Amino acid sequence: MKDQIMKTQDENIIGHYQDGGLLGRIDAGLRAAGVDPENVKAEDLTPVDEFHIGGREMTLRILSMMNINKGDQVLDIGCGIGGAARTLVSKTGCRVTGIDLTPEYIDVAKTLTAHCGMEGRLQFQVANACALSFEDETFDGAITLHVAMNIEDRVALYAETARVLKPGADFAIYDVMRTNDEALDYPAPWASSEKTSFLKTPQQMRALLNDAGFDLIREEDHGDTARAFFQNLSPDANKAPPPLGVHVVMGADAPLKIRNTMKNLMARRIAPVIMMARKR
Ligand SMILES: C[S@@+](CC[C@H](N)C(=O)[O-])C[C@H]1O[C@@H](n2cnc3c(N)ncnc32)[C@H](O)[C@@H]1O
């Protein structure tokens, strides 16, 4: 019974993210921006391939807090279409394995990585973050950017992450968290309804990480960054949207998701928070 409930929940999450048309929309956006989709540089994809608040800029901020070196093996949990993973590889010379529940995202991640000529340094696989297939203590570091909002079983998520990390490894979390008790407006970029949305408060997160064997070494609330980011994304009735942007990943109801997120942020119901943790 529990297995069936989890299977249905995973299907609902995949159904939220997957529509079968993402690569076509990205290729069309690249062409409109004057870029050959089969011969791109990782920077050409920057406007579209990092599906979290603040995009690449925030990935670079997170990376600057981590101890990641050339040759390190890093796990990107819920890697989406691989933008942050490619940024980590380009900036540090590390190797990244990205896992994600959504098959279409993993297909797009592999294709975009090949089109950037980076496939030797990244691997992608469809997997559930709560049941990883890697050996204990495989990775030198891990990131998870805007993923755990979909994950109800946080004890399993952080236990699995701790298991596959080496002692002393950095674990960077950047998630949308709950900052008051008001009901949220949906659809949001991460969930079509509250059925697949499991936000935690920063206090709950601190306890979860501690119990899983992590020390919290830094915490940053980025509510202000998020309000500015979504203000900038909000559709302007007088202008066509740019050819590439996270709206392309969000799909047909992107304007509604953006409007709802702005409402949730303005009412101080949610904020994206970075938590930098280290495995004891
Ligand atoms: C908002 S996207 C963020 C993607 C990526 N981290 C980024 O920043 O571009 C959330 C991602 O979490 C993935 N996800 C949700 N639940 C998951 C789970 N249980 N295991 C693995 N991935 C999951 C989704 O498939 C989706 O790709």
The ligand as an ORCA input file, in Angstrom:
! r2SCAN-3c Opt
* xyz 0 1
  C      12.819     22.769     -9.747
  S      13.646     21.419    -10.472
  C      15.336     21.809    -10.092
  C      16.305     21.108    -11.016
  C      17.784     21.417    -10.790
  N      18.232     21.089     -9.456
  C      18.090     22.853    -11.096
  O      18.328     23.612    -10.159
  O      18.102     23.206    -12.282
  C      13.281     20.100     -9.324
  C      13.816     18.753     -9.764
  O      13.707     17.812     -8.687
  C      13.486     16.532     -9.253
  N      12.975     15.643     -8.202
  C      11.838     15.769     -7.475
  N      11.714     14.742     -6.608
  C      12.799     13.942     -6.789
  C      13.243     12.716     -6.203
  N      12.530     12.087     -5.254
  N      14.404     12.191     -6.640
  C      15.117     12.794     -7.620
  N      14.742     13.954     -8.211
  C      13.602     14.522     -7.802
  C      12.492     16.843    -10.362
  O      12.392     15.803    -11.277
  C      13.072     18.136    -10.930
  O      13.995     17.881    -11.941
*
